[in-house]
Amino acid sequence: MPLVEVTLTSGRDEGALRYLIDRVHTAVVDSIGANPENVRVILREVPPTHWAAGNVTLAEREAARTEQDR
């Protein structure tokens, strides 16, 4: 039973998340021939303040970008 977990920052609308689930599900079925009923997809949404790279959160990066664009 394939299980795919996707972690992404929060903020996308339900339609975009549903589309992502559909595309991941289809990719697993098509690529390994899995039974569609056995494919599991889990989306984990993380606030941008809880995701960091290089000791800078995604929220901080976005704030800096916004400030730079002013």
C-alpha positions as CSV (number, residue, x, y, z in Angstrom):
1,M,0.0,0.0,0.0
2,P,1.8,3.1,-1.2
3,L,1.8,6.1,1.2
4,V,3.0,9.5,0.0
5,E,3.5,12.4,2.4
6,V,3.8,15.9,1.1
7,T,4.9,18.7,3.4
8,L,4.2,22.3,2.2
9,T,3.7,25.7,3.6
10,S,0.1,26.6,4.5
11,G,-1.9,29.1,2.5
12,R,-3.2,27.3,-0.6
13,D,-6.9,27.0,-1.2
14,E,-8.8,23.8,-1.0
15,G,-9.0,23.4,-4.7
16,A,-5.2,23.6,-5.2
17,L,-4.7,21.0,-2.4
18,R,-7.3,18.7,-3.9
19,Y,-5.6,19.0,-7.3
20,L,-2.3,18.1,-5.7
21,I,-3.8,15.0,-4.1
22,D,-5.2,14.0,-7.5
23,R,-1.9,14.5,-9.4
24,V,0.2,12.7,-6.7
25,H,-2.3,9.8,-6.6
26,T,-2.3,9.5,-10.4
27,A,1.5,9.6,-10.5
28,V,1.8,6.7,-8.1
29,V,-0.8,4.6,-9.9
30,D,0.8,5.3,-13.3
31,S,4.4,4.9,-12.2
32,I,4.3,1.7,-10.2
33,G,0.9,0.2,-11.2
34,A,-0.5,0.5,-7.7
35,N,-4.1,-0.3,-7.1
36,P,-5.8,3.1,-7.0
37,E,-7.8,2.1,-3.9
38,N,-4.6,1.4,-2.0
39,V,-2.8,4.7,-2.6
40,R,-2.7,7.0,0.4
41,V,-1.7,10.7,0.2
42,I,-1.1,12.8,3.2
43,L,-0.7,16.6,3.0
44,R,1.0,18.3,5.9
45,E,0.7,22.0,6.0
46,V,3.3,23.9,8.0
47,P,3.0,27.6,8.8
48,P,5.7,29.7,7.2
49,T,6.9,30.7,10.7
50,H,7.7,27.0,11.4
51,W,9.8,26.3,8.3
52,A,13.3,27.6,8.1
53,A,16.4,27.2,5.8
54,G,19.7,28.8,6.7
55,N,18.2,30.0,10.1
56,V,15.7,32.2,8.3
57,T,12.0,31.3,8.3
58,L,9.9,31.4,5.1
59,A,7.9,34.1,6.7
60,E,11.0,36.2,7.4
61,R,12.2,35.6,3.8
62,E,8.8,36.8,2.4
63,A,8.8,39.8,4.7
64,A,12.3,40.8,3.5
65,R,11.2,40.3,-0.1
66,T,8.1,42.5,0.4
67,E,10.3,45.2,2.1
68,Q,12.8,45.0,-0.8
69,D,10.0,45.5,-3.3
70,R,8.9,48.8,-1.7
